[in-house]
Structures are given as C-alpha cells and as structure tokens.
C-alpha cells in the first residue's frame, strides 16, 4: 500500500491502524471525562455549600462564636 508516496509494510499499517483506533477511542472518552469533571465540580460546590451552611449556625446564645472551642 502506498500513502503520500511512501510504501507501507505490515508494521506501518499496524501502527497506522492503532493510531486511528486510539483517535476514535479518545473521541468517545474525552467528552465523558469533561462531563465527569463538570459533575464533580458541581457536586463539590454543593457539598461545600451544605457544610458552610451547617457551620454558620449559632454556637452560643448570642449567636457569635466564642473561640475555637465554642
């Protein structure tokens, strides 16, 4: 087989097929990775908001924290 004037043997054809397979693989995997990253960031922000909401509850009768031990 000849590609761009270069004769390709068995190893070259295998390497070309492998690279094309890898490209197709990443075309399917990369969008999922981005979606997972967006989901994780959203989940982390919601978790942080819930934690901060719990910590903002008053710890003393006056509503102000009195130090590291409450």
NUTILO-684062 format. One record per atom (N, C-alpha, C): x, y, z; residue number from 0; atom name; residue in one letter. Coordinates in Angstrom, 3 decimals. Layout:
<torgus>
X_Y_Z_NUM_CA_A
...
</torgus>
This chain:
<torgus>
0.840_-1.165_0.000_0_N_X
0.000_0.000_0.000_0_CA_X
0.895_1.241_0.000_0_C_X
0.481_2.259_-0.734_1_N_X
1.267_3.483_-0.816_1_CA_X
0.435_4.658_-0.295_1_C_X
1.022_5.422_0.620_2_N_X
0.368_6.613_1.168_2_CA_X
1.353_7.762_1.059_2_C_X
0.944_8.825_0.367_3_N_X
1.797_10.004_0.153_3_CA_X
3.145_9.624_-0.445_3_C_X
3.150_8.659_-1.334_4_N_X
4.377_8.258_-1.993_4_CA_X
5.254_7.347_-1.160_4_C_X
4.809_6.964_0.023_5_N_X
5.579_6.097_0.918_5_CA_X
4.940_4.712_0.913_5_C_X
5.733_3.705_0.647_6_N_X
5.236_2.338_0.671_6_CA_X
5.162_1.869_2.120_6_C_X
4.004_1.368_2.501_7_N_X
3.799_0.934_3.881_7_CA_X
3.833_-0.582_3.963_7_C_X
4.588_-1.076_4.913_8_N_X
4.674_-2.508_5.165_8_CA_X
3.709_-2.902_6.273_8_C_X
3.875_-4.094_6.788_9_N_X
2.992_-4.606_7.838_9_CA_X
3.053_-3.802_9.120_9_C_X
4.255_-3.460_9.574_10_N_X
4.398_-2.689_10.810_10_CA_X
3.801_-1.296_10.672_10_C_X
4.030_-0.664_9.559_11_N_X
3.496_0.682_9.351_11_CA_X
1.975_0.672_9.297_11_C_X
1.405_-0.351_8.629_12_N_X
-0.057_-0.452_8.575_12_CA_X
-0.644_-0.698_9.957_12_C_X
0.010_-1.554_10.734_13_N_X
-0.450_-1.814_12.094_13_CA_X
-0.372_-0.543_12.943_13_C_X
0.713_0.203_12.825_14_N_X
0.862_1.446_13.581_14_CA_X
-0.196_2.460_13.171_14_C_X
-0.471_2.573_11.886_15_N_X
-1.493_3.497_11.398_15_CA_X
-2.871_3.095_11.911_15_C_X
-3.182_1.809_11.858_16_N_X
-4.472_1.327_12.360_16_CA_X
-4.576_1.558_13.864_16_C_X
-3.493_1.352_14.588_17_N_X
-3.501_1.575_16.036_17_CA_X
-3.736_3.042_16.363_17_C_X
-3.070_3.925_15.655_18_N_X
-3.254_5.358_15.900_18_CA_X
-4.672_5.803_15.584_18_C_X
-5.236_5.293_14.510_19_N_X
-6.611_5.648_14.170_19_CA_X
-7.597_5.107_15.211_19_C_X
-7.343_3.898_15.696_20_N_X
-8.189_3.327_16.750_20_CA_X
-8.096_4.160_18.018_20_C_X
-6.901_4.578_18.370_21_N_X
-6.715_5.411_19.553_21_CA_X
-7.416_6.754_19.399_21_C_X
-7.364_7.331_18.221_22_N_X
-8.049_8.596_17.969_22_CA_X
-9.558_8.439_18.149_22_C_X
-10.117_7.391_17.595_23_N_X
-11.557_7.144_17.745_23_CA_X
-11.901_6.903_19.208_23_C_X
-11.069_6.156_19.907_24_N_X
-11.288_5.909_21.334_24_CA_X
-11.359_7.219_22.113_24_C_X
-10.405_8.117_21.884_25_N_X
-10.385_9.383_22.610_25_CA_X
-11.537_10.295_22.208_25_C_X
-12.016_10.166_20.985_26_N_X
-13.176_10.962_20.580_26_CA_X
-14.416_10.575_21.379_26_C_X
-14.484_9.335_21.828_27_N_X
-15.605_8.905_22.655_27_CA_X
-15.350_9.132_24.147_27_C_X
-14.123_8.984_24.584_28_N_X
-13.817_9.070_26.007_28_CA_X
-13.708_10.512_26.490_28_C_X
-13.115_11.385_25.715_29_N_X
-12.865_12.752_26.165_29_CA_X
-14.135_13.509_26.569_29_C_X
-15.217_13.449_25.800_30_N_X
-16.435_14.137_26.265_30_CA_X
-16.949_13.604_27.599_30_C_X
-16.818_12.298_27.804_31_N_X
-17.252_11.745_29.091_31_CA_X
-16.383_12.264_30.228_31_C_X
-15.089_12.386_29.987_32_N_X
-14.192_12.910_31.016_32_CA_X
-14.550_14.354_31.371_32_C_X
-14.862_15.157_30.367_33_N_X
-15.253_16.538_30.625_33_CA_X
-16.564_16.594_31.397_33_C_X
-17.501_15.732_31.040_34_N_X
-18.788_15.693_31.746_34_CA_X
-18.570_15.289_33.200_34_C_X
-17.696_14.323_33.438_35_N_X
-17.411_13.916_34.812_35_CA_X
-16.767_15.061_35.594_35_C_X
-15.856_15.786_34.966_36_N_X
-15.219_16.929_35.633_36_CA_X
-16.233_17.993_36.004_36_C_X
-17.157_18.293_35.099_37_N_X
-18.203_19.275_35.407_37_CA_X
-19.103_18.782_36.538_37_C_X
-19.477_17.486_36.498_38_N_X
-20.325_16.930_37.546_38_CA_X
-19.612_17.000_38.898_38_C_X
-18.322_16.636_38.916_39_N_X
-17.597_16.632_40.177_39_CA_X
-17.464_18.036_40.758_39_C_X
-17.183_19.022_39.915_40_N_X
-17.075_20.397_40.401_40_CA_X
-18.403_20.880_40.977_40_C_X
-19.498_20.539_40.298_41_N_X
-20.826_20.939_40.792_41_CA_X
-21.124_20.238_42.119_41_C_X
-20.821_18.941_42.204_42_N_X
-21.057_18.185_43.432_42_CA_X
-20.232_18.745_44.584_42_C_X
-18.963_19.056_44.312_43_N_X
-18.074_19.601_45.347_43_CA_X
-18.582_20.957_45.829_43_C_X
-19.047_21.802_44.915_44_N_X
-19.569_23.119_45.309_44_CA_X
-20.832_22.957_46.160_44_C_X
-21.701_22.031_45.795_45_N_X
-22.910_21.802_46.591_45_CA_X
-22.555_21.259_47.966_45_C_X
-21.598_20.347_48.032_46_N_X
-21.175_19.787_49.319_46_CA_X
-20.564_20.864_50.207_46_C_X
-19.741_21.712_49.608_47_N_X
-19.115_22.801_50.363_47_CA_X
-20.179_23.774_50.878_47_C_X
-21.180_24.057_50.043_48_N_X
-22.250_24.962_50.461_48_CA_X
-23.040_24.360_51.619_48_C_X
-23.293_23.061_51.568_49_N_X
-24.006_22.406_52.673_49_CA_X
-23.178_22.460_53.950_49_C_X
-21.868_22.210_53.842_50_N_X
-21.013_22.253_55.024_50_CA_X
-20.950_23.654_55.608_50_C_X
-20.814_24.659_54.748_51_N_X
-20.757_26.035_55.257_51_CA_X
-22.077_26.434_55.872_51_C_X
-23.163_25.945_55.332_52_N_X
-24.476_26.238_55.896_52_CA_X
-24.630_25.652_57.285_52_C_X
-24.046_24.504_57.524_53_N_X
-24.115_23.894_58.843_53_CA_X
-23.215_24.625_59.827_53_C_X
-22.076_25.099_59.376_54_N_X
-21.136_25.767_60.270_54_CA_X
-21.594_27.165_60.650_54_C_X
-22.486_27.763_59.885_55_N_X
-22.915_29.120_60.176_55_CA_X
-24.004_29.180_61.249_55_C_X
-24.455_28.025_61.752_56_N_X
-25.443_28.027_62.813_56_CA_X
-24.820_28.609_64.069_56_C_X
-25.579_29.312_64.876_57_N_X
-25.021_29.915_66.091_57_CA_X
-24.524_28.846_67.060_57_C_X
-23.384_29.126_67.676_58_N_X
-22.799_28.173_68.613_58_CA_X
-22.940_28.644_70.051_58_C_X
-23.412_29.852_70.250_59_N_X
-23.624_30.361_71.598_59_CA_X
-24.972_31.076_71.642_59_C_X
-25.464_31.362_72.840_60_N_X
-26.775_32.026_72.932_60_CA_X
-26.803_33.382_72.233_60_C_X
-25.682_34.076_72.139_61_N_X
-25.664_35.393_71.499_61_CA_X
-25.565_35.278_69.990_61_C_X
-25.255_34.108_69.490_62_N_X
-25.155_33.913_68.060_62_CA_X
-23.756_34.106_67.519_62_C_X
-22.813_34.506_68.379_63_N_X
-21.437_34.701_67.921_63_CA_X
-20.558_33.602_68.496_63_C_X
-19.687_33.048_67.714_64_N_X
-18.775_32.048_68.250_64_CA_X
-17.847_32.685_69.287_64_C_X
-17.494_31.929_70.318_65_N_X
-16.665_32.482_71.395_65_CA_X
-15.237_32.003_71.320_65_C_X
-14.826_31.412_70.237_66_N_X
-13.454_30.936_70.123_66_CA_X
-13.435_29.558_69.492_66_C_X
-12.272_28.956_69.473_67_N_X
-12.167_27.664_68.785_67_CA_X
-12.943_26.543_69.489_67_C_X
-13.262_26.694_70.797_68_N_X
-13.976_25.642_71.491_68_CA_X
-15.470_25.933_71.629_68_C_X
-15.898_27.024_71.020_69_N_X
-17.320_27.346_71.042_69_CA_X
-17.678_28.083_72.265_69_C_X
</torgus>
